[in-house]
Amino acid sequence: MIEITPRTIRTWSMLGQRGTAFAIALPEIAAEQKEVMVLTADLSLLSGLEKFKQTYPEQFLDVGIAEQNMIGIAAGLAKEGNCVFATTYATFISMRSYEQIRNNLGVMGFNVKVIGSAAGVSMGTSGNCHHSIEDLALMRVIPNIQVISPADALETVKVMQAISKTNIPAYVRLTGNLNCPMVYKEDYDFQIGKGIVLNQGRDIAIIAIGTLVAEAVKVAESLKGQGINPTVVNMHTIKPLDEKLIKELTREHSIIYTLEEHSVIGGLGGAVAECLSGLGTSTKLIRMGFPDKYSVLGDYEYILKQNKLDAGSVKEAILEGVK
């Protein structure tokens, strides 16, 4: 059983979401659930799966650089009663394997958990071919698949534990790098499909996902000194979306901002816009994410700043919007 303490939370944050998911959460889950199988497409070392590979060799498969085949193998193992985790970089698993995910998970409903690692722009200088700013849009349009993006390393553990106990196909999007900022510093209640209010404010709300939740928290703290106290929501689950919470936000907030490490088209902002369109509300929606073009290259923090997704840029945009 995974022990959650302030010390372990700090350690996990240093490992980042990817390291925590594969080196911490999955080995512990497999120890309790013998039906767990883990598949990777030639990324056992880079994903931090070496511990799992050595501890549970009979529950591990490296299929090589064959992402489409990996989903087919995962579906076959799931049909035999296994709970299967299949992983590689988010851009490859969401695009190269799209038809297989649609048919085997969406149509057939096999119990496969697709884990897209290094999502968003965390691959930095590796280039746009390794960046993944379209995966949320692709995954959430497929029926019958849950789509989740944890805020920090602790929430990554929570997500992995939660999906391992369901028979529902899922896509989990892991963002950020090592030394992932801590949003949660102690244990808390996590539920798939239930957004979490991190700061209760007024007038404006920021709904964020992934490692940009930490940026949203920074923005809120900074804005308080200027008389603005935004509500901050960690909307970790994109599908099923917490529409009840969004509806509640429209009653007390004149502007809702969405903040995501993804294209402004089809991701969190798109999902919230679809929800708001059916409410007949006057609440204004401002989507903050990557524009409809591919990004400049550089390290992770540089790319975020160039696309105005760092805390300072988000704060300036909100101040301008409030004016």
Summary of the structure (lengths in Angstrom):
residues: 323
radius of gyration: 18.8
end to end distance: 50.3
largest distance: 60.0
contacts: 1192
relative contact order: 0.12
helix: 43%
strand: 20%
